[in-house]
Amino acid sequence: MLSPFYLIVDRADKLERFLPLGVRTVQLRIKDLGPAELRADVRRARELCSVHSTQLIINDHWRTALAEGCDAVHLGQEDLDTADLDALRQAGIRYGISTHDRAELDRALALEPAYIALGPVYATLLKKMPWRAQGLAKLQRWKLAIGDIPLVAIGGFTPERAAGAFAHGADSVCVVTDIVQAEDSAQRVIEWLRVTRDAASTSFLS
């Protein structure tokens, strides 16, 4: 399901630039569109990802993912309070789950997720969070706890930090701010694809 580089974008049109570069896992995280616009953007993202054989993961909006025939969603802990996981399973939609502490991890594991995400591993500017940086040592503890379930590291990552994530158990590194802030976002994506491919090939899981 996951490739070593896991890109987050906030609009489907950005995929037109990034997918041809070789991005094979992408999350569409939309926070500010109405229902009709949201559904249209998800539909467009699904079409683009289908052309490029890219795994599309819809953040939060599981109902829209169901309606549009998507096959993966990303759920936060708050989403678990309301998401119809039975409906997702019946539709063949896999779900990854965000975690921050052991209680959240135990809750997520009981739901048999497609992957577990831990963050923020480093301090992040993406949004205000009540969680301090989790650190690489915690990332390693998470991998030892979850075994064969893929582990996604998120929060504050730069290409220089990628190798450390894989060395401590990450199967995939999720990136948003580092791409958004880059002067040349396409070139930055190319760099990320290179460093994650190289780092993943020498991780302690390989």
Buried (B, 14 or more C-beta within 10 A) or exposed (E): BBBBBBBBBBBBEBBEEBBEBBBBBBBBBBEEBEEEEBBBBBBBBBEBBEEBEBBBBBBBBBBBBBBBEBBBBBBBBEBBEEBEBEEBEEBEBBBBBBBBEEEBBEBBBEEEBBBBBBBBBBEBEBEEEEEEBBBBEBBBBBBEBBEEBBBBBBBBBBBEBBBBBBBBBBBBBBBBBBBBEBEEBEEBBBBBBBBBBEBBEEBEBE
